[in-house]
Amino acid sequence: MDEKVLKFNEGSKLLNMDEASSLLGIKKSTLYQLVMRKQITHVKLGKLTRFRLEDLQSHINKNLVEVRKVD
């Protein structure tokens, strides 16, 4: 049986919608849209939606646009 086990580091916690939207610098309604479209990794606990800090960081890194130097 191959199961993924989620391990929490000491001091890690799940962020709520307010905390995650604030951290990302976006409106809560925008974050809701990302969740509904499954464009951002999230955790569902019943009706609650939560976010792991490392998933938010990963989302930021995936959407990073680097500036190319023009000679």
C-alpha positions, 0 to 999 in steps of 0.5 A: 500500500503506497500512501502519501503521509503529510508530515508537519515540521515543528511550528508549521501551521496551515494558513487560512484564506485571509492569511494566504491572500495577505501573504500573496498580496492579492484579494481574497476573491482572487485567491478563491478563484485560484482555488476554484480553478485548482490553480493553487495547491490547497488543503480541504478540511471539510468546508474549510480551505487552508494553505501550507506555507511551502505550497504558497512559496512554490506557487510564487516560484512557479509564477516568477517571471525573470527579467532578461538582460538585453545587450 
